[in-house]
Amino acid sequence: MSMSTLSLSSAHVEAPARLMRLLSLKPAPAGVTLARRISSQVLLEGARELVIQHQGSEYHLRLTRNDKLILTK
C-alpha cells in the first residue's frame, strides 16, 4: 500500500473533531438550574389523559388524535 492510500485529507480528520466539539456538553454556569425533561410517553404511561394537581386546581394534559399535547384547566 502506498502512503497516499493511507493518508487522509485534513478535512476528513477535522470534520469529526469539529462535530465532537459542537456536540460536547458543557456544564451549566454556577447558579443556573436546568429544567428536567421527561418523555410524554413515560408521563402518560399509555393513557390519553393525565390530571395534574397544582395549588388546588386540576389541569388536564391530553394527547390528541394528531399526537399533539393540550393542557387545559
N, C-alpha and C positions, 0 to 999 in steps of 0.2 A: 504494500500500500504506500502510495506517495504521501508526502507531507500535505500537499494541497487537498487531498481527500480527507484527512483528519482535521484540518483546521476549520474553525467556524468563524464567520464574519463577526465583527464586534456588535452588529445589530442583533444577531441571533443570541449572543451572550447577554447583552444589556437588556433586551426586552423582558425576559423572565425576572431579572433582578429588579427592574423598574416596577413590574407588576407586583412583586412581593413587597416592595416599599409602599406602594399605593394601598395594598390590602392589609398592611401591618396595623395591628390595633395599638393605639397609644392610650396610656392611662388618662382618665379624666382629670382635669385640673383640680387642685385641692378645693374642697367646699362645694363641688358640683356633684349632684347625685343623678344617676342615670335612671330613666324610667324602666320599670320591669316590663318584660314582654312575655306574653302568653298567647299560644295559638288559640284561635276561636274554636277549633275542634276540641281541644283539651277543655276549654272553658264550658262549652255547651254539652260535652260528653254525649254526642249523638242526638241530642234533643234539638228542637227548632226554636225554643224559647228559654230564657233564663230570667229569673226575677232577682234584681239587686236591691237590697235594702240599704238606704243611705239617709241618715238623720231623720228617721221616722217616715220616710217616703219610700214608695216602691217604684222602681224603674224596670221596664221590660226590654230586654235585649232579644230581638227576633231575627231569625235567619229567613230571608225571603226566598221565594221560588227561584229568583235570579241570583242566588248566593250573595246577596248584599246584607249587611247588618244594619238594623234600625234600632235606635234606643229611644224609647218614649217613657213619659211619666205616667 
